[in-house]
Amino acid sequence: MVFLSLVASHSQLDLETVAQISASADGLAAASVNGSAAINGAVVLATCNRFEVYADVSHVDDATDHLVNALAESTSLSPDFLARHLTSLEGEPVIEHLFSVGAGLDSAVVGEREIAGQVRRALTQAQTEKTTTSNLNRLFQNATRAAKDVGSNTDLGTQGKSVVSVALDLAEELMSGDRDWSEQDVVLFGTGSYAGATMALLKERGVKRVSVYSHSGRASDFTAKRGGFPLSDELLPQALREADVIVGCSGGGHQISRAELETLRVKNHPLIAIDMALTHDFDPTLVELADAELITLESVRMAAPTEQAMAVHAASRIVKKATTEFATAQREREADFAIVALRQHTKAVLDQEIAKVRAQHGCTAAAEEVEMAMRRMVRQLLHVPTVRARELAGEGRTDEYVSALETLYGLELSEPQVSPLAEVPPVRSTASPVASCPVTEESKSA
């Protein structure tokens, strides 16, 4: 088992390209698991400014080629372009990267809060689609745990701002006159997680009038739970005419055009448009309209505040420690199949010897005492080899341990192609099962 990750984020590519790749997220994990023998499981993490796929693979090169080609088929990007621009990680760097992402250390806004929830939801989606493995489950669960530790034990947890909060800060700076949020008419597009986070932050800032529009017709359900006024297709034009702020969080492919707004808007009525959607809810040329200001994810990235160096340093130390501990635990699990094989071999030999004792002495007290003594001795003999197996595995030396077992005991071992402990490899043995003795009053008294 090897962890593999392909990463496209705001730090490597422009957001338009990230959006194009992110649009192919649906079905990629299932198609990869079902379409390649090299990929045991996959989890896709797609957010507003990153697209990442995490895979549990048995052959890195084959898995990488398959993932790149699958992405190329679902986008207009060539395999060569993707191979050059996607960051490929393998092994322990995958662990550290995901833990850093979950803690908000790799975000456009360092310490942002939303990403931890997105990491959890990515795993939940993979579990629903049955594309994950026990190794990927542990990886994502530990990433969530590391994010909680960063939030609880560093100032980053309290200082960290979200992408949405930075966008609203920018909007506040652009508001004309002495008007504050309580006087703004806001139209919110979308009903997903970002829309929910935006609604919560708008309420925190004192916004009293929020109208919600959804192309999918979910505005009524959304506002029933979170407040606001649902907009129908008929009511949307009037809401856009009167809005002071419009916020796009849908990314559903339905874009408000510049011409549409130019026709609807009242002259000299300032408009602030905040576009949080990768695929743009609002026409980018909207910025050319008189009395209009446009805030995009690129604007947020440029304006994201630099967090205190000490907080980032402390968070990085927590992530590094969590990475080391998890990587060590994973390596130790790699020795499980060898430990199980050694125990099976020893048990087979023990059962053979106990069978000889039974044949000679029957179910007597003496035979029982011999058996108990032999089992205690075997447990003691196995203790040190078991401890050393995990120690060597933690150091990345499992192959040395396996080689020693094959040399000393004549075992033929091969590492299973499934998650550790999910399946025990067969071990050649000529031992016969030990017949159990009937329980009698004599044996009880003995």
N, C-alpha and C positions, 0 to 999 in steps of 0.2 A: 504494500500500500504506500502510495506517495500522494501528498497534497499538491495540487496544481491550481494556479489561478491566472486568469487573463484579465487585465485591468485597463479600462478606459475611463479616465476621470478628467476633471477640470484642470488638473496640473499637467496633463500630457497633451490633451487635444482641446480644440475650441468646442464650445458647448453645442454648436450646431451639429458637429460630427458625433459627439456623445449622444445627442438626442436621436440621431439617425440609427446609431447602434442600439440604443436603449429601446427603440421601437420594435426591435426584433426579439425582445426578452420572452414574450409569451411562447411557450412550447419548446424553447431551446433546451432546457434541462431534460425534459422527457425524450426529445428527439436524440439528444446526445447519449443518454443512457441506453436507449433502445437501439441506437444505430452504430455503436462502437463497442467492441469487446474490451477495449482498453480503458473504458470509463465505467467504474462501478457505481458512481453516484455523482450528482451535480446539484448545486444550489446557485441561483442567480440573484444578485443584489442589484437592483435598478432603482436609482434615486434621481433627484432633479439635476444632479451634476456628476453622476458617475454610473458606469455600467461595469459590473464585475461578475465573473463566473468562477465558482470554486468547485473543484472536482476531486474526487477520490479515484485515483487512477492506478493501473498496474503497469502502464508503459507511457512515459511522458511524451515522447515524440509523436507516437500515433494519436494520443489523446489531443495534443495540441493541434495537429493537422486537422483532425476531425472537427474540433471546436471552431477553428478559423474558417474552414470551408462551410460549416453550418451557418456561421454568421454572414459569410459572403453571400450565401444563397438567399438569405432573408433581407439583405440590404443591397444597395447598388455599389457597394464598396468591393474592391477586388481583394482576393486572398493576399496578394502581395502587399497591398496598402495596409491591411489589418495586421499582417505579420510584422510589418515595420513599425507600426504605431501603437499596437497593444503592448503593454508591459506584461511579460511572462514571469511568474514567480514559481518556485518549486521548493518543496520541503519546508524547513523551518521559517524562511522568509514569508511564506504564505500565512503562517500562524501570526507572526508579528504584524504583518500588514492588516489582517482582519481585526486583530485586537486594537490596533491604532485607529482604524476606521471606526469601529464601534465606540471608541472613547472620544471621538470627535477630533483627534489629532491630525487627521488627513483631510479635514473639511475646508471648504472655502472660508468659512467662519470657524476658527479654531475653538473647539469646545462646544459646538452646536449640540442641541439636545435631541433633535429629531432622529439623528442617524441611528442611535441605539435601538429605537423602536423599529426602524426600517430593517435592521439586522435581524431582529426577532421575527418580524413578519416574513422575511425572506426564507428563514428556516421553516416557519409554519406552512408557507406555500409549497416548499419542496416536500414536506411531510405529507401534505394533502395530495400532491401529485405522485407520491411514492417514488421520488427520485433521489432521496438522501440515503446515507448509510450511517451506521453507528459511529464511525469516525467523524463524519461531517456533523452529526448531531452533537457530539462532544465538542468539536471545534467551535461551533456557533454558540453553544451554551456557555462555554468558557469565555468566549468573546463578550457575551452579555454580562457575565460575572465580572470580568475585568473592567468593563465600562461602569458598572455600579461601584466598584472600588475606587475608580478615578473620581466619580461624582461625589462619593462619600468622604474621601480622604485628601482631596486637593481643593484649592480655591477655584480650579477650573470648573468644578461642579456648580458653583454659584455665579461665577463670572461669565461662563459660557453663554453666548447668544446664539439664537437660531438664525437661519437664513432669512426667515420671514421677519424677525424682529429687526434685523439690520435694514431690510427693505423698508419697513415702516419708519425707522429712524430717518432714512433718506427722504422719504415722503414728507415727514414732519418738517424737515429743513426747507422744503419747497413750498409749504403752505403760505399763502399770501396773507399779509396783514397780521392781525392779532388772533386770527381764527385758530382754534385748536381742534382736536379730534372730536369733541362732543358736538361740534357744529357741522361735521362733514356728512354728506350723503354718500354712502359707499355701496357699490355693486360688486358682489363677489361671484366669480365664475368657478364652478366646480364644487364637488361634494366629497372629495377624497380626503386623505390624511392631511395634506397640506392645507386644504380649505378649512378643515377642522381646526388646525393649529392657528391659521390666520384669524378665524372667527374668535377664538379664545383671546388672542392678543389684541384684537380690535376692541373687545369688551373691556380688557384690562386698561386700555387707553381712553376709555370713556365714550366710545362711539355708540350713539343711540339709534342710528338709522342704517341698518344693513339689509340690502336686498340680495337674494341669492338666485342665480340662474344655473340650470343644469340642462345640457343638451340631451341627457339621458332621462330626464323627467324625475330626478330624485330630489329636487329642491324642497318639496313639501316634507318629505321624511327628514331631510337634513335640518330644516328650520324647526321642525317639531321637537327635535332633540336638543338643538343648540341655540335656538332663537333666530331672529331675523324674519324677513318677509319673502316668501317664495314668489318667483317671477315666472309667468308663462311667456310663450312666444309673443303674445299680443301685448303684454305689459312691458317687455324688455325695451323697446324703443323709447318709451317715455322715461323709463328709469335711466337710460343712458343719456338722455337729453339733460336731465337734472343732476346727474351725479357729479360730485366733486372728486371722488377717487374711485377708480375701477381696479380690481385685483383679479388677475387670471391665474387660476390654479388647476385648470381642468386638463389641458393638453390633449383634448379630444379630437383635434384636427379641424375644429370649427373656429376659424379666425375672424375676429372683428376687423373689418377693413378700414383703411384710412378714409376712403370715400364715404362709407356708411356713417362714420362718426362726423365727418365734415358736413354731411347733410343734416344730421340730427342736432348737432351742438348749437347752443345759443352763443352768438358772438360775444367775445370778451368774458366768457365764463371759464375760468381756469379749470383745467383737468389734469389730474395726476394719474397715470396708468402704471400699475405695478404688474409686470408679467413674470410670474414664477414658473411658467410652463416651459419645458424644454422645447416643445414644438410650437411655441408662441400662440397664445390666445389672442394677441393683438398684433396688428400689422406693424413691423419694425419701422416703417416710414411714418408712423404716427408722430414720431418726434419732430417731424417737419411741420406739423400743424401749429398755427398760431395759438398761444395760450395753452399748449399741451406739453407735459413733461413725461418722459418714459423712463421707468426704472426696470432693468432686466437683471437676470442672474449674473450677467457679466458686470453690471454696475455694482451688485452686491459683493462680488468677488474683489473688485477693485477697492471697495470701501470698507471691507471687513477689517475690524480693529485688530491690532496685534495684541495678543494676550500677554500678561505678565510672564516674563521669562521663567521665573521661579515656579509658577503654576504649571507651565508646560513641561519643565524639567521634571518636576515631581510626578506628573502624569506619565511621562515617558518611562520613568523608572518603574512605576507600577506595571505598565504594559510589558516592559522588558522582563521583569520578574515572572509575570504570569505566562509569558511566552516560553521562558526557559522551563518552568515547572510543567507546563502542558507538553512541551516537546519531549522532555525526559519521560513523562508518564506514557506517552505514545510509544517511545522506543522500548520501554520496559514491556509493554504489551506485545511487542514483536517477538519476545522470547516465550510467550505463553504456549505456542504450539510445540516448542521443543520441550518445555517443562511437562506438558501433558503427555508427550510421547515417552519421556523418561519414566514418568509415573506408571504409564500403561505397561511399559517393558518390565519395570520392577515388580509390578503387581502380578504380571504373568509368571515371572520366575517364582515369586512368593507362593502363588496359588499351586504351582507344580510341587513345591516342597511340602506345602500343607497337605496336598493330596497324598503324598507318600506317607506322611505321619498318620493320616486318617486310615490309610490302608493297613498300616502296621499295628496301630493301637486302638482304632475305632473311636467312638465318641466317648472317650474317658476323660477324667479330670486331668490326667497327665497330658493328653493330646491338646486339650483346651489351653493348658498353661504354656505348652510349647508354641502353640499358635499365637497367643497373646504376646509372648516374648519376641517371636519373629516379627510380628507387626510393629511392635515398639522399636525394634532395632532398625527396620526399614524406614520408619518415619524419621528417626534420628539421622540415618545415612542420607536421606533425601534433603534434609534441612539445608545444609551448606550448598549443595549444587543448585537448589532453588534460589537461595539468596544470591549466589554468584551469577546466576542466569540474569536476574533483574539488574544487578550492578553492571554487568557487561553490556546488557542491552541499553541501559541508560547512557553508556559511553559510546554507543554505536558499534559494539563489537559482537553482536548476536551471531554473526557468521563464524567467529572463533569458537563460540560455545557449541554451535551445531556441529562444527567440524570435530570437536573433541568428543561429542557423544557418538558420532558416526565411527570415529576411530576406536574408542574404548569399548563401546557396546555392540558395534556392528549394525547399528540401526541405519535405515535408509530414510532420511528425512527430507522433506521439501516443504518450503514455506507455503501455507495455503493461500489461494488467490482470493480469499474472502476476508472480512474483518476478523481480527484476532479473537479467539474463543468462540466465534460463530460456528466453527466446524473443526473437528479434530481429525488430523490426517491419519490414515491407517498406518499401523505399525505391524510389521511381520512378526508373528509369534506362533509357536507350536504348542502353547500351553492349553491344557484342557480345563474346563470349568471345574471348580471344587464342589463336590457334592455336599450339601448341607446335612448336618446331623439332626435326626429327629429329637425334639425336646421331650425328655422323659423325666420322671421323678428323680431318677438316679443322677442324671446330668445336672438337674437343678440343685440337688444337695451337694454335688461336687463343686 
